[in-house]
């Protein structure tokens, strides 16, 4: 997969992330792979009562912003959690 496809697939659930990580252009899409991983991990607290609903809306907005940046081939960080680096 080329860089753009890898970046887009990384945002599509955990399965898409692992497919992008294993079969895609890791070096070219490293930024979006990291952003997608951070979004997927921070999406887990959505299942908490009350606060989880508000957090879920925020995470959906972050997911959309990351996906749009991947489609446009831009390296824009998502708000609040975008500076976290998990993949080196």
N, CA, C and O atoms as a CHARMM CRD file, in Angstrom:
* protein
*
  352
    1    1 UNK  N      0.83800  -1.18400   0.00000 PROA 1      0.00000
    2    1 UNK  CA     0.00000   0.00000   0.00000 PROA 1      0.00000
    3    1 UNK  C      0.87900   1.24300   0.00000 PROA 1      0.00000
    4    1 UNK  O      1.95400   1.25500   0.60000 PROA 1      0.00000
    5    2 UNK  N      0.41900   2.27400  -0.67100 PROA 2      0.00000
    6    2 UNK  CA     1.16500   3.51800  -0.66200 PROA 2      0.00000
    7    2 UNK  C      0.90200   4.27800   0.64400 PROA 2      0.00000
    8    2 UNK  O      0.10000   3.84700   1.47300 PROA 2      0.00000
    9    3 UNK  N      1.58100   5.40100   0.81200 PROA 3      0.00000
   10    3 UNK  CA     1.49600   6.16900   2.04900 PROA 3      0.00000
   11    3 UNK  C      0.08500   6.66000   2.33600 PROA 3      0.00000
   12    3 UNK  O     -0.38500   6.55400   3.46900 PROA 3      0.00000
   13    4 UNK  N     -0.59000   7.18800   1.33800 PROA 4      0.00000
   14    4 UNK  CA    -1.93300   7.73500   1.54200 PROA 4      0.00000
   15    4 UNK  C     -2.91400   6.63400   1.96100 PROA 4      0.00000
   16    4 UNK  O     -3.68400   6.81600   2.90500 PROA 4      0.00000
   17    5 UNK  N     -2.88800   5.51900   1.27800 PROA 5      0.00000
   18    5 UNK  CA    -3.78900   4.41100   1.60100 PROA 5      0.00000
   19    5 UNK  C     -3.49900   3.87900   2.99900 PROA 5      0.00000
   20    5 UNK  O     -4.42400   3.59800   3.76200 PROA 5      0.00000
   21    6 UNK  N     -2.23400   3.74300   3.33400 PROA 6      0.00000
   22    6 UNK  CA    -1.85100   3.27800   4.66000 PROA 6      0.00000
   23    6 UNK  C     -2.37100   4.22200   5.73200 PROA 6      0.00000
   24    6 UNK  O     -2.88900   3.77900   6.75700 PROA 6      0.00000
   25    7 UNK  N     -2.23500   5.52200   5.49800 PROA 7      0.00000
   26    7 UNK  CA    -2.70600   6.51400   6.46600 PROA 7      0.00000
   27    7 UNK  C     -4.20900   6.42800   6.67200 PROA 7      0.00000
   28    7 UNK  O     -4.68200   6.51600   7.80500 PROA 7      0.00000
   29    8 UNK  N     -4.96100   6.25700   5.60700 PROA 8      0.00000
   30    8 UNK  CA    -6.42200   6.19400   5.70200 PROA 8      0.00000
   31    8 UNK  C     -6.86600   4.90400   6.38300 PROA 8      0.00000
   32    8 UNK  O     -7.74500   4.93100   7.24500 PROA 8      0.00000
   33    9 UNK  N     -6.27400   3.78700   6.01000 PROA 9      0.00000
   34    9 UNK  CA    -6.65700   2.48900   6.58000 PROA 9      0.00000
   35    9 UNK  C     -6.33600   2.43600   8.07700 PROA 9      0.00000
   36    9 UNK  O     -7.03100   1.75300   8.82800 PROA 9      0.00000
   37   10 UNK  N     -5.30700   3.13800   8.51400 PROA 10     0.00000
   38   10 UNK  CA    -4.92300   3.12600   9.93100 PROA 10     0.00000
   39   10 UNK  C     -6.03800   3.63800  10.83400 PROA 10     0.00000
   40   10 UNK  O     -6.13200   3.22100  11.98900 PROA 10     0.00000
   41   11 UNK  N     -6.87100   4.51800  10.33800 PROA 11     0.00000
   42   11 UNK  CA    -7.95600   5.08300  11.14900 PROA 11     0.00000
   43   11 UNK  C     -9.19400   4.18800  11.19000 PROA 11     0.00000
   44   11 UNK  O    -10.13400   4.48200  11.92800 PROA 11     0.00000
   45   12 UNK  N     -9.21500   3.12100  10.42700 PROA 12     0.00000
   46   12 UNK  CA   -10.39500   2.25700  10.35200 PROA 12     0.00000
   47   12 UNK  C    -10.31100   1.11700  11.36400 PROA 12     0.00000
   48   12 UNK  O     -9.84600   0.03200  11.01500 PROA 12     0.00000
   49   13 UNK  N    -10.73300   1.32000  12.56500 PROA 13     0.00000
   50   13 UNK  CA   -10.79400   0.35100  13.66600 PROA 13     0.00000
   51   13 UNK  C     -9.42700  -0.27900  13.96100 PROA 13     0.00000
   52   13 UNK  O     -8.42800   0.04400  13.31800 PROA 13     0.00000
   53   14 UNK  N     -9.40700  -1.16400  14.92400 PROA 14     0.00000
   54   14 UNK  CA    -8.17100  -1.85000  15.30600 PROA 14     0.00000
   55   14 UNK  C     -7.65900  -2.74200  14.17600 PROA 14     0.00000
   56   14 UNK  O     -6.45200  -2.83600  13.95000 PROA 14     0.00000
   57   15 UNK  N     -8.56900  -3.38600  13.47800 PROA 15     0.00000
   58   15 UNK  CA    -8.16600  -4.27100  12.37800 PROA 15     0.00000
   59   15 UNK  C     -7.47000  -3.46700  11.28700 PROA 15     0.00000
   60   15 UNK  O     -6.42100  -3.87200  10.78600 PROA 15     0.00000
   61   16 UNK  N     -8.04500  -2.34100  10.92400 PROA 16     0.00000
   62   16 UNK  CA    -7.42700  -1.47100   9.92200 PROA 16     0.00000
   63   16 UNK  C     -6.06900  -0.97300  10.36500 PROA 16     0.00000
   64   16 UNK  O     -5.14400  -0.87300   9.55900 PROA 16     0.00000
   65   17 UNK  N     -5.94400  -0.65500  11.66100 PROA 17     0.00000
   66   17 UNK  CA    -4.65500  -0.20200  12.17800 PROA 17     0.00000
   67   17 UNK  C     -3.58800  -1.27900  12.00800 PROA 17     0.00000
   68   17 UNK  O     -2.48400  -0.99700  11.54100 PROA 17     0.00000
   69   18 UNK  N     -3.92300  -2.52000  12.38900 PROA 18     0.00000
   70   18 UNK  CA    -2.93900  -3.60300  12.28000 PROA 18     0.00000
   71   18 UNK  C     -2.62900  -3.95500  10.82800 PROA 18     0.00000
   72   18 UNK  O     -1.49000  -4.29700  10.51100 PROA 18     0.00000
   73   19 UNK  N     -3.61100  -3.87800   9.95000 PROA 19     0.00000
   74   19 UNK  CA    -3.35700  -4.10900   8.52200 PROA 19     0.00000
   75   19 UNK  C     -2.40000  -3.04300   7.99400 PROA 19     0.00000
   76   19 UNK  O     -1.45100  -3.35300   7.27400 PROA 19     0.00000
   77   20 UNK  N     -2.65700  -1.78000   8.35800 PROA 20     0.00000
   78   20 UNK  CA    -1.77600  -0.68900   7.91200 PROA 20     0.00000
   79   20 UNK  C     -0.37500  -0.84500   8.48900 PROA 20     0.00000
   80   20 UNK  O      0.61500  -0.56500   7.81400 PROA 20     0.00000
   81   21 UNK  N     -0.29800  -1.28600   9.72000 PROA 21     0.00000
   82   21 UNK  CA     0.99500  -1.44900  10.37500 PROA 21     0.00000
   83   21 UNK  C      1.80000  -2.58900   9.75100 PROA 21     0.00000
   84   21 UNK  O      3.01400  -2.47500   9.58200 PROA 21     0.00000
   85   22 UNK  N      1.13000  -3.67600   9.41200 PROA 22     0.00000
   86   22 UNK  CA     1.83000  -4.84700   8.90200 PROA 22     0.00000
   87   22 UNK  C      2.04600  -4.82800   7.39100 PROA 22     0.00000
   88   22 UNK  O      3.06800  -5.31400   6.90700 PROA 22     0.00000
   89   23 UNK  N      1.09000  -4.27100   6.64100 PROA 23     0.00000
   90   23 UNK  CA     1.16900  -4.37700   5.18500 PROA 23     0.00000
   91   23 UNK  C      1.42200  -3.04900   4.48200 PROA 23     0.00000
   92   23 UNK  O      1.61700  -3.02800   3.26700 PROA 23     0.00000
   93   24 UNK  N      1.42200  -1.96800   5.20200 PROA 24     0.00000
   94   24 UNK  CA     1.51600  -0.66500   4.55300 PROA 24     0.00000
   95   24 UNK  C      2.90300  -0.06200   4.59100 PROA 24     0.00000
   96   24 UNK  O      3.86100  -0.68000   5.05500 PROA 24     0.00000
   97   25 UNK  N      2.98700   1.15400   4.09500 PROA 25     0.00000
   98   25 UNK  CA     4.21700   1.93300   4.08600 PROA 25     0.00000
   99   25 UNK  C      4.39300   2.56700   5.46100 PROA 25     0.00000
  100   25 UNK  O      3.88600   3.65900   5.72000 PROA 25     0.00000
  101   26 UNK  N      5.11900   1.87000   6.34700 PROA 26     0.00000
  102   26 UNK  CA     5.23900   2.31700   7.73200 PROA 26     0.00000
  103   26 UNK  C      5.99100   3.64100   7.86000 PROA 26     0.00000
  104   26 UNK  O      5.58900   4.50400   8.64100 PROA 26     0.00000
  105   27 UNK  N      7.04700   3.80600   7.12500 PROA 27     0.00000
  106   27 UNK  CA     7.84600   5.02500   7.25300 PROA 27     0.00000
  107   27 UNK  C      7.11000   6.25500   6.74100 PROA 27     0.00000
  108   27 UNK  O      7.16700   7.31300   7.36800 PROA 27     0.00000
  109   28 UNK  N      6.43500   6.13500   5.63400 PROA 28     0.00000
  110   28 UNK  CA     5.73100   7.27500   5.07100 PROA 28     0.00000
  111   28 UNK  C      4.49800   7.66900   5.85700 PROA 28     0.00000
  112   28 UNK  O      4.11500   8.83900   5.87000 PROA 28     0.00000
  113   29 UNK  N      3.87400   6.70500   6.51300 PROA 29     0.00000
  114   29 UNK  CA     2.62600   6.96000   7.23200 PROA 29     0.00000
  115   29 UNK  C      2.80800   6.88200   8.74100 PROA 29     0.00000
  116   29 UNK  O      1.83200   6.71400   9.47200 PROA 29     0.00000
  117   30 UNK  N      4.03900   7.00100   9.21600 PROA 30     0.00000
  118   30 UNK  CA     4.31600   6.86300  10.64200 PROA 30     0.00000
  119   30 UNK  C      3.51300   7.85000  11.48500 PROA 30     0.00000
  120   30 UNK  O      3.00700   7.48500  12.54600 PROA 30     0.00000
  121   31 UNK  N      3.39000   9.09000  11.02800 PROA 31     0.00000
  122   31 UNK  CA     2.63600  10.10000  11.77200 PROA 31     0.00000
  123   31 UNK  C      1.18600   9.66700  11.95700 PROA 31     0.00000
  124   31 UNK  O      0.66200   9.72500  13.06900 PROA 31     0.00000
  125   32 UNK  N      0.53400   9.23500  10.88700 PROA 32     0.00000
  126   32 UNK  CA    -0.87200   8.85600  10.96600 PROA 32     0.00000
  127   32 UNK  C     -1.06600   7.52900  11.68800 PROA 32     0.00000
  128   32 UNK  O     -2.09500   7.33000  12.33300 PROA 32     0.00000
  129   33 UNK  N     -0.11400   6.62900  11.59500 PROA 33     0.00000
  130   33 UNK  CA    -0.19600   5.39200  12.38100 PROA 33     0.00000
  131   33 UNK  C     -0.17700   5.71900  13.86800 PROA 33     0.00000
  132   33 UNK  O     -0.93700   5.14000  14.64400 PROA 33     0.00000
  133   34 UNK  N      0.68700   6.64200  14.26600 PROA 34     0.00000
  134   34 UNK  CA     0.75700   7.04900  15.66300 PROA 34     0.00000
  135   34 UNK  C     -0.53400   7.74200  16.09800 PROA 34     0.00000
  136   34 UNK  O     -1.07100   7.44000  17.16400 PROA 34     0.00000
  137   35 UNK  N     -1.03300   8.66600  15.28200 PROA 35     0.00000
  138   35 UNK  CA    -2.26900   9.37700  15.61400 PROA 35     0.00000
  139   35 UNK  C     -3.44000   8.40000  15.75300 PROA 35     0.00000
  140   35 UNK  O     -4.24200   8.51300  16.68000 PROA 35     0.00000
  141   36 UNK  N     -3.53000   7.45500  14.84200 PROA 36     0.00000
  142   36 UNK  CA    -4.62000   6.47600  14.88700 PROA 36     0.00000
  143   36 UNK  C     -4.52500   5.61700  16.13800 PROA 36     0.00000
  144   36 UNK  O     -5.54300   5.33100  16.76700 PROA 36     0.00000
  145   37 UNK  N     -3.31900   5.20300  16.50800 PROA 37     0.00000
  146   37 UNK  CA    -3.13400   4.38800  17.70800 PROA 37     0.00000
  147   37 UNK  C     -3.53900   5.16800  18.95300 PROA 37     0.00000
  148   37 UNK  O     -4.22600   4.63100  19.82100 PROA 37     0.00000
  149   38 UNK  N     -3.12600   6.41600  19.04800 PROA 38     0.00000
  150   38 UNK  CA    -3.49000   7.24600  20.20200 PROA 38     0.00000
  151   38 UNK  C     -5.00700   7.41800  20.27700 PROA 38     0.00000
  152   38 UNK  O     -5.58700   7.31500  21.35800 PROA 38     0.00000
  153   39 UNK  N     -5.64600   7.67700  19.14900 PROA 39     0.00000
  154   39 UNK  CA    -7.10000   7.83600  19.13000 PROA 39     0.00000
  155   39 UNK  C     -7.78400   6.53800  19.55300 PROA 39     0.00000
  156   39 UNK  O     -8.73100   6.57100  20.33900 PROA 39     0.00000
  157   40 UNK  N     -7.32400   5.41100  19.05000 PROA 40     0.00000
  158   40 UNK  CA    -7.94100   4.12600  19.41000 PROA 40     0.00000
  159   40 UNK  C     -7.78300   3.82000  20.90200 PROA 40     0.00000
  160   40 UNK  O     -8.71300   3.31100  21.52800 PROA 40     0.00000
  161   41 UNK  N     -6.63200   4.12300  21.46700 PROA 41     0.00000
  162   41 UNK  CA    -6.41200   3.86500  22.89500 PROA 41     0.00000
  163   41 UNK  C     -7.26000   4.81100  23.74400 PROA 41     0.00000
  164   41 UNK  O     -7.88500   4.38700  24.71600 PROA 41     0.00000
  165   42 UNK  N     -7.28000   6.07800  23.37800 PROA 42     0.00000
  166   42 UNK  CA    -8.03300   7.05000  24.16400 PROA 42     0.00000
  167   42 UNK  C     -9.53700   6.93300  23.94300 PROA 42     0.00000
  168   42 UNK  O    -10.31300   7.58400  24.64200 PROA 42     0.00000
  169   43 UNK  N     -9.95100   6.13200  23.00300 PROA 43     0.00000
  170   43 UNK  CA   -11.37100   5.91300  22.77000 PROA 43     0.00000
  171   43 UNK  C    -11.94600   4.90700  23.77500 PROA 43     0.00000
  172   43 UNK  O    -13.16500   4.84000  23.93500 PROA 43     0.00000
  173   44 UNK  N    -11.10400   4.13100  24.44900 PROA 44     0.00000
  174   44 UNK  CA   -11.56900   3.09200  25.37600 PROA 44     0.00000
  175   44 UNK  C    -12.37800   3.62900  26.56100 PROA 44     0.00000
  176   44 UNK  O    -13.33700   2.96200  26.95100 PROA 44     0.00000
  177   45 UNK  N    -12.06400   4.79300  27.16900 PROA 45     0.00000
  178   45 UNK  CA   -12.87200   5.28700  28.30000 PROA 45     0.00000
  179   45 UNK  C    -14.29400   5.70500  27.93400 PROA 45     0.00000
  180   45 UNK  O    -15.04500   6.13900  28.80700 PROA 45     0.00000
  181   46 UNK  N    -14.67400   5.58700  26.69000 PROA 46     0.00000
  182   46 UNK  CA   -16.02700   5.94300  26.26400 PROA 46     0.00000
  183   46 UNK  C    -17.06900   5.09200  26.99000 PROA 46     0.00000
  184   46 UNK  O    -18.21900   5.50700  27.13100 PROA 46     0.00000
  185   47 UNK  N    -16.68300   3.93600  27.43800 PROA 47     0.00000
  186   47 UNK  CA   -17.62000   3.02100  28.06900 PROA 47     0.00000
  187   47 UNK  C    -17.91000   3.36000  29.52900 PROA 47     0.00000
  188   47 UNK  O    -18.71300   2.68100  30.16900 PROA 47     0.00000
  189   48 UNK  N    -17.26800   4.40200  30.06600 PROA 48     0.00000
  190   48 UNK  CA   -17.57600   4.85400  31.41800 PROA 48     0.00000
  191   48 UNK  C    -18.88900   5.63300  31.41000 PROA 48     0.00000
  192   48 UNK  O    -19.16300   6.35800  30.45400 PROA 48     0.00000
  193   49 UNK  N    -19.69800   5.49900  32.44800 PROA 49     0.00000
  194   49 UNK  CA   -20.97000   6.22900  32.47400 PROA 49     0.00000
  195   49 UNK  C    -20.75400   7.74000  32.58800 PROA 49     0.00000
  196   49 UNK  O    -19.75500   8.18200  33.15500 PROA 49     0.00000
  197   50 UNK  N    -21.64700   8.49900  32.07400 PROA 50     0.00000
  198   50 UNK  CA   -21.70500   9.96800  32.11500 PROA 50     0.00000
  199   50 UNK  C    -20.53600  10.64400  31.38400 PROA 50     0.00000
  200   50 UNK  O    -20.71800  11.18800  30.29400 PROA 50     0.00000
  201   51 UNK  N    -19.37000  10.61200  31.96500 PROA 51     0.00000
  202   51 UNK  CA   -18.21600  11.27700  31.35100 PROA 51     0.00000
  203   51 UNK  C    -17.85500  10.61800  30.03000 PROA 51     0.00000
  204   51 UNK  O    -17.36600  11.28400  29.11700 PROA 51     0.00000
  205   52 UNK  N    -18.08600   9.34500  29.92100 PROA 52     0.00000
  206   52 UNK  CA   -17.77400   8.60600  28.70400 PROA 52     0.00000
  207   52 UNK  C    -18.50800   9.12400  27.48200 PROA 52     0.00000
  208   52 UNK  O    -17.96800   9.09800  26.37600 PROA 52     0.00000
  209   53 UNK  N    -19.72600   9.59200  27.66700 PROA 53     0.00000
  210   53 UNK  CA   -20.49000  10.11600  26.53500 PROA 53     0.00000
  211   53 UNK  C    -19.87100  11.40900  26.00100 PROA 53     0.00000
  212   53 UNK  O    -19.73800  11.58500  24.79000 PROA 53     0.00000
  213   54 UNK  N    -19.50200  12.29300  26.89500 PROA 54     0.00000
  214   54 UNK  CA   -18.86300  13.54900  26.48200 PROA 54     0.00000
  215   54 UNK  C    -17.51500  13.25300  25.84000 PROA 54     0.00000
  216   54 UNK  O    -17.17100  13.81700  24.80100 PROA 54     0.00000
  217   55 UNK  N    -16.75600  12.36200  26.47000 PROA 55     0.00000
  218   55 UNK  CA   -15.45000  11.98100  25.92900 PROA 55     0.00000
  219   55 UNK  C    -15.61300  11.31400  24.55900 PROA 55     0.00000
  220   55 UNK  O    -14.78400  11.51100  23.67000 PROA 55     0.00000
  221   56 UNK  N    -16.66900  10.53400  24.38900 PROA 56     0.00000
  222   56 UNK  CA   -16.92500   9.86200  23.11400 PROA 56     0.00000
  223   56 UNK  C    -17.17000  10.85100  21.98900 PROA 56     0.00000
  224   56 UNK  O    -16.68800  10.65300  20.87400 PROA 56     0.00000
  225   57 UNK  N    -17.91200  11.90900  22.26500 PROA 57     0.00000
  226   57 UNK  CA   -18.14400  12.94500  21.24600 PROA 57     0.00000
  227   57 UNK  C    -16.82600  13.59900  20.86200 PROA 57     0.00000
  228   57 UNK  O    -16.55500  13.81500  19.68100 PROA 57     0.00000
  229   58 UNK  N    -16.00100  13.91600  21.86900 PROA 58     0.00000
  230   58 UNK  CA   -14.69200  14.50800  21.59500 PROA 58     0.00000
  231   58 UNK  C    -13.82000  13.57300  20.76100 PROA 58     0.00000
  232   58 UNK  O    -13.13400  14.01700  19.84100 PROA 58     0.00000
  233   59 UNK  N    -13.84400  12.28200  21.08100 PROA 59     0.00000
  234   59 UNK  CA   -13.00500  11.32200  20.35400 PROA 59     0.00000
  235   59 UNK  C    -13.49200  11.12000  18.92400 PROA 59     0.00000
  236   59 UNK  O    -12.67900  10.90500  18.02400 PROA 59     0.00000
  237   60 UNK  N    -14.78800  11.18500  18.69900 PROA 60     0.00000
  238   60 UNK  CA   -15.30100  11.09100  17.32800 PROA 60     0.00000
  239   60 UNK  C    -14.84200  12.29000  16.50800 PROA 60     0.00000
  240   60 UNK  O    -14.48900  12.14900  15.33700 PROA 60     0.00000
  241   61 UNK  N    -14.84800  13.46800  17.12300 PROA 61     0.00000
  242   61 UNK  CA   -14.34800  14.66500  16.43500 PROA 61     0.00000
  243   61 UNK  C    -12.86000  14.50500  16.12300 PROA 61     0.00000
  244   61 UNK  O    -12.41800  14.84500  15.02500 PROA 61     0.00000
  245   62 UNK  N    -12.09100  13.99200  17.07500 PROA 62     0.00000
  246   62 UNK  CA   -10.65400  13.75800  16.83700 PROA 62     0.00000
  247   62 UNK  C    -10.44700  12.75500  15.71100 PROA 62     0.00000
  248   62 UNK  O     -9.57000  12.93800  14.86700 PROA 62     0.00000
  249   63 UNK  N    -11.25200  11.69300  15.69600 PROA 63     0.00000
  250   63 UNK  CA   -11.14400  10.67600  14.65400 PROA 63     0.00000
  251   63 UNK  C    -11.42400  11.27900  13.27500 PROA 63     0.00000
  252   63 UNK  O    -10.71200  10.99200  12.31200 PROA 63     0.00000
  253   64 UNK  N    -12.45700  12.11000  13.18600 PROA 64     0.00000
  254   64 UNK  CA   -12.80000  12.74700  11.91200 PROA 64     0.00000
  255   64 UNK  C    -11.68700  13.68900  11.47200 PROA 64     0.00000
  256   64 UNK  O    -11.31800  13.70700  10.29700 PROA 64     0.00000
  257   65 UNK  N    -11.14600  14.47300  12.40600 PROA 65     0.00000
  258   65 UNK  CA   -10.05100  15.38800  12.06500 PROA 65     0.00000
  259   65 UNK  C     -8.82000  14.61400  11.56800 PROA 65     0.00000
  260   65 UNK  O     -8.17500  15.02200  10.60300 PROA 65     0.00000
  261   66 UNK  N     -8.50400  13.50800  12.22600 PROA 66     0.00000
  262   66 UNK  CA    -7.36200  12.69200  11.80200 PROA 66     0.00000
  263   66 UNK  C     -7.58700  12.06000  10.44300 PROA 66     0.00000
  264   66 UNK  O     -6.68000  12.02500   9.61200 PROA 66     0.00000
  265   67 UNK  N     -8.78800  11.56300  10.21400 PROA 67     0.00000
  266   67 UNK  CA    -9.10800  10.93600   8.92600 PROA 67     0.00000
  267   67 UNK  C     -9.06100  11.95400   7.78900 PROA 67     0.00000
  268   67 UNK  O     -8.53500  11.65900   6.71600 PROA 67     0.00000
  269   68 UNK  N     -9.59900  13.13300   8.01200 PROA 68     0.00000
  270   68 UNK  CA    -9.56500  14.18100   6.98600 PROA 68     0.00000
  271   68 UNK  C     -8.12200  14.59000   6.69400 PROA 68     0.00000
  272   68 UNK  O     -7.76100  14.80500   5.53700 PROA 68     0.00000
  273   69 UNK  N     -7.29400  14.69800   7.73700 PROA 69     0.00000
  274   69 UNK  CA    -5.88000  15.02800   7.52200 PROA 69     0.00000
  275   69 UNK  C     -5.17900  13.92700   6.72900 PROA 69     0.00000
  276   69 UNK  O     -4.33400  14.22400   5.88600 PROA 69     0.00000
  277   70 UNK  N     -5.51200  12.67200   6.98100 PROA 70     0.00000
  278   70 UNK  CA    -4.91100  11.56600   6.23700 PROA 70     0.00000
  279   70 UNK  C     -5.34800  11.59200   4.77900 PROA 70     0.00000
  280   70 UNK  O     -4.53800  11.34700   3.88400 PROA 70     0.00000
  281   71 UNK  N     -6.61800  11.88700   4.53200 PROA 71     0.00000
  282   71 UNK  CA    -7.11400  11.95700   3.15800 PROA 71     0.00000
  283   71 UNK  C     -6.42600  13.08200   2.38800 PROA 71     0.00000
  284   71 UNK  O     -6.10900  12.92900   1.20900 PROA 71     0.00000
  285   72 UNK  N     -6.19700  14.21100   3.06000 PROA 72     0.00000
  286   72 UNK  CA    -5.54200  15.36000   2.42600 PROA 72     0.00000
  287   72 UNK  C     -4.02500  15.28600   2.47800 PROA 72     0.00000
  288   72 UNK  O     -3.35000  16.20500   2.01400 PROA 72     0.00000
  289   73 UNK  N     -3.47900  14.22000   3.02700 PROA 73     0.00000
  290   73 UNK  CA    -2.04500  13.99700   3.16900 PROA 73     0.00000
  291   73 UNK  C     -1.36200  15.12300   3.93200 PROA 73     0.00000
  292   73 UNK  O     -0.29200  15.58900   3.53900 PROA 73     0.00000
  293   74 UNK  N     -1.98600  15.55800   5.02400 PROA 74     0.00000
  294   74 UNK  CA    -1.42800  16.58600   5.89500 PROA 74     0.00000
  295   74 UNK  C     -1.05700  15.95100   7.22500 PROA 74     0.00000
  296   74 UNK  O     -1.64300  14.94400   7.62200 PROA 74     0.00000
  297   75 UNK  N     -0.09200  16.53200   7.91000 PROA 75     0.00000
  298   75 UNK  CA     0.30100  16.03700   9.22400 PROA 75     0.00000
  299   75 UNK  C     -0.17600  17.01200  10.28900 PROA 75     0.00000
  300   75 UNK  O      0.62200  17.74100  10.87700 PROA 75     0.00000
  301   76 UNK  N     -1.48100  17.02200  10.53400 PROA 76     0.00000
  302   76 UNK  CA    -2.08100  17.86600  11.56200 PROA 76     0.00000
  303   76 UNK  C     -2.35600  17.02000  12.79700 PROA 76     0.00000
  304   76 UNK  O     -2.94800  15.94400  12.70500 PROA 76     0.00000
  305   77 UNK  N     -1.92200  17.51200  13.95000 PROA 77     0.00000
  306   77 UNK  CA    -2.18200  16.79600  15.19400 PROA 77     0.00000
  307   77 UNK  C     -3.62000  17.02900  15.63200 PROA 77     0.00000
  308   77 UNK  O     -4.17400  18.10900  15.43200 PROA 77     0.00000
  309   78 UNK  N     -4.21500  16.01000  16.22900 PROA 78     0.00000
  310   78 UNK  CA    -5.56100  16.15800  16.77400 PROA 78     0.00000
  311   78 UNK  C     -5.46500  16.92400  18.09400 PROA 78     0.00000
  312   78 UNK  O     -4.41300  16.90400  18.73400 PROA 78     0.00000
  313   79 UNK  N     -6.54400  17.60100  18.51700 PROA 79     0.00000
  314   79 UNK  CA    -6.48900  18.39700  19.74500 PROA 79     0.00000
  315   79 UNK  C     -6.22300  17.55000  20.98800 PROA 79     0.00000
  316   79 UNK  O     -6.65800  16.40200  21.07700 PROA 79     0.00000
  317   80 UNK  N     -5.51700  18.12300  21.92600 PROA 80     0.00000
  318   80 UNK  CA    -5.20300  17.56700  23.25200 PROA 80     0.00000
  319   80 UNK  C     -4.31200  16.32900  23.23200 PROA 80     0.00000
  320   80 UNK  O     -3.30300  16.30400  23.93600 PROA 80     0.00000
  321   81 UNK  N     -4.63500  15.33500  22.47800 PROA 81     0.00000
  322   81 UNK  CA    -3.89500  14.07000  22.54900 PROA 81     0.00000
  323   81 UNK  C     -2.93300  13.87600  21.38000 PROA 81     0.00000
  324   81 UNK  O     -2.24700  12.85600  21.30900 PROA 81     0.00000
  325   82 UNK  N     -2.87500  14.82900  20.47800 PROA 82     0.00000
  326   82 UNK  CA    -2.07900  14.67700  19.26400 PROA 82     0.00000
  327   82 UNK  C     -0.58100  14.68500  19.46200 PROA 82     0.00000
  328   82 UNK  O      0.15800  14.18400  18.61400 PROA 82     0.00000
  329   83 UNK  N     -0.11800  15.24500  20.56400 PROA 83     0.00000
  330   83 UNK  CA     1.33200  15.33100  20.79500 PROA 83     0.00000
  331   83 UNK  C      1.91700  14.06000  21.40500 PROA 83     0.00000
  332   83 UNK  O      3.13600  13.94700  21.53800 PROA 83     0.00000
  333   84 UNK  N      1.08400  13.12300  21.76900 PROA 84     0.00000
  334   84 UNK  CA     1.54700  11.87200  22.36700 PROA 84     0.00000
  335   84 UNK  C      2.15800  10.99500  21.28000 PROA 84     0.00000
  336   84 UNK  O      1.54500  10.76500  20.23800 PROA 84     0.00000
  337   85 UNK  N      3.37100  10.50700  21.53300 PROA 85     0.00000
  338   85 UNK  CA     4.07200   9.64900  20.57900 PROA 85     0.00000
  339   85 UNK  C      4.23400   8.25400  21.17500 PROA 85     0.00000
  340   85 UNK  O      4.95200   8.07700  22.15900 PROA 85     0.00000
  341   86 UNK  N      3.58500   7.28900  20.59300 PROA 86     0.00000
  342   86 UNK  CA     3.68300   5.90600  21.03200 PROA 86     0.00000
  343   86 UNK  C      4.55700   5.07700  20.08600 PROA 86     0.00000
  344   86 UNK  O      5.21800   4.13300  20.52000 PROA 86     0.00000
  345   87 UNK  N      4.56300   5.41900  18.82400 PROA 87     0.00000
  346   87 UNK  CA     5.38500   4.70300  17.84000 PROA 87     0.00000
  347   87 UNK  C      6.60600   5.55600  17.52300 PROA 87     0.00000
  348   87 UNK  O      6.48800   6.75300  17.26300 PROA 87     0.00000
  349   88 UNK  N      7.74700   4.94600  17.54600 PROA 88     0.00000
  350   88 UNK  CA     8.98700   5.67700  17.25200 PROA 88     0.00000
  351   88 UNK  C      9.47100   5.36200  15.87800 PROA 88     0.00000
  352   88 UNK  O     10.50200   5.88400  15.45300 PROA 88     0.00000
